[in-house]
Amino acid sequence: MILRRPSKAIQIGSVTVGGGALIVVQSMTNTDTRDAAATARQILELEECGCETIRVAVPDMDAAQALPAIKRAIRIPLIADIHFDYRLALASLQGGVDGLRLNPGNIRDPKRISAVVRAAKERGVPIRIGVNAGSLPPALIPPSPPSRDDHGVSTYGVGTSGEPLSTSERMVEVALSQIRLLESLDFDLIKVSLKAFDVPTAIEAYKSIAWKTPYPLHLGITEAGTPRAGSVRSAVGIGTLLYMGIGDTIRVSLTGDPCEEVVAAYEILKSLNLREKGPTMISCPSCGRAEVDIIGLAQAVEKRLEGMEKPIKVAVMGCVVNGPGEAREADVGIACGKGKGIIFRKGQIVGTVEERDFLSAILAEVERVQN
């Protein structure tokens, strides 16, 4: 059992993040936010995939002005992603968003940040301090000797030896500096992320800040790549942190259909027994011992189970080595041999079927278990 890091609970619309709540799955639209109808359609599709909070880019005032229409058309909480211009954050708040993401790498004027914080506080809207390794603010020239604050963090981008901080150390430094600014304004509806493409850098940054602040952490490996490579990179980074008990909400960043992000996120959570949603497929990789088309059967079962909401474990096994054992441990399973397969339901053999009936027999047992 994973012992999760304690964190402060915050409310993003109707969704609780942190405080021991279920780990929340987030995605981000890739539509033009200025096209409110197209953006709302994509968000509704993401809701069907299981997305629980959604972030949209707000690159200009036209996009900010589209937010009220988007908000009215969707059900899940809406988060505005703000870079460079603090006025877009103010307009987004006026438009009724449920959360903000601010990048301290490109909005650095304390007076402008303070204006956003005051407006967010009035509305009870949380702010994510979204630090990215690729957009860190420039390190300042240190005094001599370099000094550190109560958190042991230099505000000058150098360690006590005068050597430059690593990227992960600088990410933590920037995040803690922003946290202190928001706290000085009596604001604690805070969520924090420290994203990098490099997995070890992201892991080190999250590990370092996890016990320096009580706020919930949003996990992600940024610019992770296309679905195949990006899912693996994200699973390694996000999965490692989750196994350490770190993380309250996640986004798998992929170059592709945002629904792929949601599917990958739930697979990561299911693999660590942190969330249950829909089917979990157990299938052997196939080898020379297989006497049936186990690859085709597994793919067909997975396709037919797409969109199922209730959790269920389904095993599709192709030989006598692990087949009976894995099939017996699943809710529904099949152990295939030459021309025949043994069907299991909740650990019990319920029948033997011919190869032509493998798929229909599995689906029939799934329906029985689900009902």
C-alpha positions as CSV (number, residue, x, y, z in Angstrom):
1,M,0.0,0.0,0.0
2,I,1.3,3.4,-1.0
3,L,1.5,5.9,1.9
4,R,0.7,9.3,0.3
5,R,2.3,12.6,1.3
6,P,-0.1,14.7,3.4
7,S,-1.2,17.8,1.6
8,K,-3.6,20.7,2.1
9,A,-6.9,20.2,0.3
10,I,-8.0,22.9,-2.1
11,Q,-11.2,23.1,-4.1
12,I,-11.1,23.6,-7.9
13,G,-14.8,24.0,-8.8
14,S,-16.5,20.8,-7.7
15,V,-13.2,18.8,-7.5
16,T,-11.1,18.4,-4.4
17,V,-7.4,18.3,-4.9
18,G,-5.1,17.1,-2.1
19,G,-5.9,16.4,1.5
20,G,-6.1,12.6,0.8
21,A,-8.7,12.9,-2.0
22,L,-8.4,10.7,-5.0
23,I,-5.6,11.7,-7.4
24,V,-7.3,13.9,-10.1
25,V,-6.8,13.3,-13.8
26,Q,-6.3,16.5,-15.8
27,S,-5.8,17.2,-19.5
28,M,-5.5,20.2,-21.8
29,T,-7.3,21.2,-24.9
30,N,-5.4,21.6,-28.2
31,T,-8.2,23.6,-29.9
32,D,-8.0,27.4,-30.5
33,T,-9.6,28.7,-27.3
34,R,-11.0,31.6,-29.2
35,D,-13.3,29.1,-31.0
36,A,-15.5,28.5,-28.0
37,A,-17.8,25.9,-29.7
38,A,-14.9,23.7,-30.8
39,T,-13.1,24.0,-27.5
40,A,-16.3,23.1,-25.6
41,R,-16.9,20.1,-27.9
42,Q,-13.4,18.7,-27.2
43,I,-13.9,19.2,-23.5
44,L,-17.2,17.3,-23.6
45,E,-15.3,14.4,-25.4
46,L,-12.7,14.6,-22.7
47,E,-15.3,14.4,-20.0
48,E,-16.5,11.1,-21.6
49,C,-13.0,9.8,-21.5
50,G,-12.8,10.5,-17.7
51,C,-11.1,13.8,-17.6
52,E,-11.8,15.5,-14.3
53,T,-10.3,19.0,-14.7
54,I,-9.4,20.8,-17.9
55,R,-6.9,23.4,-18.7
56,V,-7.2,25.8,-21.7
57,A,-4.6,28.1,-23.2
58,V,-5.4,31.8,-23.0
59,P,-2.9,33.5,-25.3
60,D,-4.8,36.7,-25.9
61,M,-7.8,38.7,-24.8
62,D,-10.0,37.1,-27.4
63,A,-9.4,33.7,-25.9
64,A,-10.1,35.1,-22.4
65,Q,-13.4,36.5,-23.6
66,A,-14.4,33.1,-24.9
67,L,-14.1,31.5,-21.5
68,P,-17.6,32.3,-20.2
69,A,-19.2,30.5,-23.2
70,I,-16.9,27.5,-22.7
71,K,-17.6,27.4,-19.0
72,R,-21.4,27.4,-19.6
73,A,-21.1,24.4,-22.0
74,I,-19.1,22.0,-19.9
75,R,-19.4,20.2,-16.6
76,I,-15.9,19.8,-15.3
77,P,-13.8,22.6,-13.7
78,L,-12.1,25.0,-16.1
79,I,-8.5,26.2,-15.6
80,A,-6.9,29.1,-17.5
81,D,-3.3,28.7,-18.5
82,I,-1.7,32.1,-18.4
83,H,1.7,33.2,-19.7
84,F,3.4,36.7,-20.0
85,D,0.4,39.0,-19.6
86,Y,-1.2,39.2,-16.1
87,R,-4.2,41.0,-17.6
88,L,-5.3,37.7,-19.2
89,A,-5.4,36.2,-15.7
90,L,-7.6,39.0,-14.5
91,A,-9.9,38.6,-17.5
92,S,-10.1,34.9,-17.0
93,L,-11.1,35.3,-13.4
94,Q,-13.8,37.7,-14.5
95,G,-14.9,35.1,-16.9
96,G,-15.6,32.6,-14.2
97,V,-12.8,30.1,-14.4
98,D,-12.3,27.6,-11.5
99,G,-8.5,27.8,-11.5
100,L,-5.4,29.6,-12.8
101,R,-2.0,28.3,-13.8
102,L,0.7,31.0,-13.7
103,N,4.2,30.5,-15.0
104,P,6.7,32.3,-12.7
105,G,9.2,32.2,-15.5
106,N,7.4,34.7,-17.6
107,I,5.2,36.7,-15.1
108,R,7.8,38.0,-12.7
109,D,6.6,41.5,-11.6
110,P,5.4,41.1,-7.9
111,K,2.9,44.0,-8.3
112,R,1.2,42.3,-11.3
113,I,1.2,38.9,-9.5
114,S,-0.2,40.6,-6.5
115,A,-3.1,42.0,-8.5
116,V,-3.9,38.5,-9.8
117,V,-3.7,37.0,-6.3
118,R,-6.1,39.6,-4.9
119,A,-8.6,39.0,-7.6
120,A,-8.3,35.2,-7.2
121,K,-8.7,35.5,-3.4
122,E,-11.9,37.5,-3.8
123,R,-13.3,34.7,-5.9
124,G,-11.9,31.8,-4.0
125,V,-10.0,30.6,-7.1
126,P,-6.9,28.5,-6.6
127,I,-3.6,29.3,-8.4
128,R,-1.1,26.7,-9.7
129,I,2.5,27.9,-9.5
130,G,3.5,26.1,-12.7
131,V,7.3,25.9,-12.9
132,N,8.8,24.6,-16.1
133,A,12.5,23.7,-16.6
134,G,12.3,25.3,-20.1
135,S,11.1,28.7,-18.9
136,L,12.9,29.4,-15.7
137,P,13.6,33.0,-14.8
138,P,17.2,34.1,-15.1
139,A,19.4,33.5,-12.0
140,L,20.5,36.7,-10.3
141,I,24.1,37.6,-9.6
142,P,24.8,36.4,-6.0
143,P,26.1,38.5,-3.2
144,S,29.3,37.3,-1.5
145,P,29.0,34.9,0.3
146,P,25.7,33.5,-1.0
147,S,22.9,33.3,1.5
148,R,20.0,30.9,2.0
149,D,16.5,31.4,3.5
150,D,14.8,29.4,6.2
151,H,14.0,26.7,3.7
152,G,17.7,26.3,2.8
153,V,17.0,27.7,-0.6
154,S,19.2,30.4,-2.3
155,T,17.3,33.2,-3.9
156,Y,20.3,33.9,-6.2
157,G,20.6,30.6,-8.2
158,V,23.7,29.4,-6.4
159,G,24.6,27.0,-3.6
160,T,26.5,27.8,-0.4
161,S,29.7,27.0,-2.2
162,G,29.0,29.6,-4.9
163,E,28.4,27.0,-7.5
164,P,25.4,27.3,-9.8
165,L,22.3,25.3,-8.7
166,S,21.2,22.4,-10.8
167,T,18.1,22.7,-12.9
168,S,16.0,20.8,-10.4
169,E,17.3,23.0,-7.5
170,R,16.6,26.2,-9.4
171,M,13.0,24.9,-10.1
172,V,12.5,24.4,-6.4
173,E,14.0,27.8,-5.7
174,V,11.6,29.5,-8.1
175,A,8.6,27.6,-6.7
176,L,9.3,28.4,-3.1
177,S,9.9,32.0,-3.9
178,Q,6.5,32.3,-5.5
179,I,4.9,30.4,-2.6
180,R,6.3,32.9,-0.2
181,L,5.0,35.8,-2.3
182,L,1.5,34.4,-2.4
183,E,1.6,33.6,1.3
184,S,2.7,37.1,2.1
185,L,-0.6,38.2,0.4
186,D,-2.5,35.9,2.8
187,F,-3.3,33.5,0.0
188,D,-3.0,29.7,0.4
189,L,-5.2,28.3,-2.3
190,I,-2.0,27.0,-4.0
191,K,-1.1,24.1,-6.1
192,V,2.5,23.5,-7.4
193,S,4.1,21.8,-10.3
194,L,7.7,21.4,-11.3
195,K,7.8,20.0,-14.8
196,A,10.7,19.0,-17.0
197,F,11.2,16.8,-20.1
198,D,14.1,15.1,-18.4
199,V,12.6,12.5,-16.1
200,P,15.4,12.5,-13.4
201,T,15.3,16.3,-13.2
202,A,11.5,16.3,-12.7
203,I,11.7,13.5,-10.1
204,E,14.4,15.3,-8.1
205,A,12.5,18.6,-8.2
206,Y,9.3,17.0,-6.9
207,K,11.1,15.0,-4.3
208,S,12.9,18.1,-3.0
209,I,9.9,20.3,-2.7
210,A,7.5,17.6,-1.4
211,W,8.5,18.0,2.2
212,K,9.2,21.8,2.1
213,T,5.6,22.8,1.5
214,P,2.1,21.5,2.4
215,Y,0.4,22.4,-0.9
216,P,-0.9,19.8,-3.3
217,L,1.4,18.8,-6.2
218,H,0.4,18.5,-9.8
219,L,2.6,16.0,-11.6
220,G,3.7,15.9,-15.2
221,I,6.6,15.3,-17.5
222,T,6.4,18.2,-19.9
223,E,6.8,17.9,-23.7
224,A,6.9,14.1,-23.2
225,G,6.4,13.4,-26.9
226,T,4.1,11.4,-29.1
227,P,1.7,8.8,-27.5
228,R,4.0,5.8,-27.7
229,A,7.2,7.4,-26.4
230,G,5.4,10.0,-24.3
231,S,3.3,7.5,-22.5
232,V,6.4,5.6,-21.5
233,R,8.3,8.7,-20.4
234,S,5.3,9.9,-18.4
235,A,4.7,6.5,-16.8
236,V,8.3,6.3,-15.6
237,G,8.4,9.8,-14.2
238,I,4.8,10.2,-12.8
239,G,4.7,6.5,-11.7
240,T,7.9,6.8,-9.8
241,L,6.7,9.9,-7.9
242,L,3.3,8.4,-7.2
243,Y,4.9,5.2,-5.8
244,M,6.8,7.5,-3.4
245,G,3.5,8.9,-2.3
246,I,4.0,12.2,-4.1
247,G,1.3,13.8,-6.2
248,D,-2.3,14.9,-5.9
249,T,-3.2,15.5,-9.6
250,I,-1.6,14.4,-12.9
251,R,-1.5,15.3,-16.5
252,V,0.2,13.1,-19.1
253,S,1.4,15.5,-21.8
254,L,1.2,13.9,-25.3
255,T,1.5,15.2,-28.8
256,G,-1.9,13.9,-30.1
257,D,-5.5,13.5,-29.1
258,P,-6.0,14.7,-25.5
259,C,-8.1,11.6,-24.8
260,E,-4.9,9.6,-25.1
261,E,-3.6,11.6,-22.2
262,V,-6.6,10.7,-20.0
263,V,-6.4,7.0,-20.9
264,A,-2.6,6.9,-20.2
265,A,-3.2,8.7,-16.9
266,Y,-5.7,6.2,-15.7
267,E,-3.5,3.3,-16.7
268,I,-0.7,4.8,-14.6
269,L,-3.0,5.1,-11.6
270,K,-4.5,1.6,-12.1
271,S,-1.0,0.1,-12.3
272,L,-0.3,1.4,-8.8
273,N,-3.7,0.5,-7.4
274,L,-4.4,4.2,-6.8
275,R,-7.6,4.5,-9.0
276,E,-10.0,2.0,-10.4
277,K,-11.7,2.9,-13.7
278,G,-12.8,0.7,-16.5
279,P,-11.2,-2.6,-17.6
280,T,-7.6,-3.7,-16.7
281,M,-6.3,-6.0,-19.3
282,I,-3.9,-8.8,-18.4
283,S,-2.5,-10.5,-21.5
284,C,0.6,-12.5,-22.2
285,P,3.1,-11.1,-24.8
286,S,2.8,-14.3,-26.9
287,C,5.7,-16.6,-27.6
288,G,6.4,-19.8,-29.5
289,R,4.3,-21.8,-27.0
290,A,1.1,-20.0,-28.1
291,E,-1.1,-22.1,-30.3
292,V,-3.7,-19.5,-31.0
293,D,-3.7,-15.9,-32.2
294,I,-3.4,-14.4,-28.7
295,I,-2.4,-11.0,-30.0
296,G,-5.5,-10.7,-32.2
297,L,-7.7,-11.9,-29.4
298,A,-6.3,-9.5,-26.8
299,Q,-6.6,-6.6,-29.1
300,A,-10.2,-7.5,-30.0
301,V,-11.2,-7.8,-26.3
302,E,-9.6,-4.5,-25.5
303,K,-11.4,-2.8,-28.4
304,R,-14.8,-4.2,-27.3
305,L,-14.2,-3.1,-23.7
306,E,-13.4,0.5,-24.6
307,G,-15.6,3.1,-22.8
308,M,-16.5,0.7,-20.0
309,E,-16.7,2.6,-16.7
310,K,-16.9,-0.1,-14.1
311,P,-13.6,-1.6,-13.0
312,I,-12.9,-5.2,-14.1
313,K,-9.8,-7.3,-14.6
314,V,-9.8,-9.4,-17.8
315,A,-7.0,-11.9,-18.5
316,V,-6.3,-13.2,-22.0
317,M,-3.6,-15.8,-21.7
318,G,-2.1,-18.0,-24.4
319,C,-0.3,-21.0,-22.9
320,V,-0.2,-23.4,-19.9
321,V,2.8,-21.7,-18.2
322,N,1.1,-18.7,-16.6
323,G,-2.2,-18.8,-18.3
324,P,-4.4,-20.7,-15.8
325,G,-2.9,-18.9,-12.8
326,E,-3.4,-15.4,-14.3
327,A,-6.8,-16.2,-15.6
328,R,-7.9,-17.5,-12.2
329,E,-6.8,-14.3,-10.5
330,A,-8.8,-12.0,-12.8
331,D,-12.5,-11.3,-12.7
332,V,-12.8,-12.9,-16.1
333,G,-10.1,-14.9,-17.8
334,I,-9.3,-17.3,-20.6
335,A,-6.4,-19.7,-20.8
336,C,-6.0,-20.7,-24.4
337,G,-4.7,-23.9,-25.8
338,K,-4.8,-25.5,-29.3
339,G,-8.3,-24.9,-30.5
340,K,-9.8,-24.6,-27.1
341,G,-9.9,-22.3,-24.1
342,I,-10.8,-22.6,-20.4
343,I,-13.0,-19.7,-19.2
344,F,-12.6,-18.5,-15.6
345,R,-15.0,-16.3,-13.6
346,K,-13.9,-15.0,-10.2
347,G,-11.3,-17.8,-9.9
348,Q,-13.6,-20.6,-10.9
349,I,-13.7,-22.6,-14.2
350,V,-17.1,-22.0,-15.8
351,G,-16.6,-23.7,-19.1
352,T,-14.5,-24.7,-22.1
353,V,-15.0,-23.1,-25.5
354,E,-13.9,-23.6,-29.1
355,E,-11.4,-21.2,-30.6
356,R,-14.1,-19.6,-32.8
357,D,-16.0,-18.7,-29.6
358,F,-13.2,-17.2,-27.6
359,L,-14.2,-13.5,-28.0
360,S,-18.0,-14.0,-27.5
361,A,-17.4,-16.2,-24.5
362,I,-15.2,-13.6,-22.8
363,L,-17.6,-10.8,-23.5
364,A,-20.5,-12.8,-22.2
365,E,-18.7,-13.5,-18.9
366,V,-17.7,-9.8,-18.6
367,E,-21.4,-8.9,-18.9
368,R,-22.4,-11.4,-16.2
369,V,-19.7,-10.0,-13.8
370,Q,-20.7,-6.4,-14.5
371,N,-24.4,-7.1,-13.9
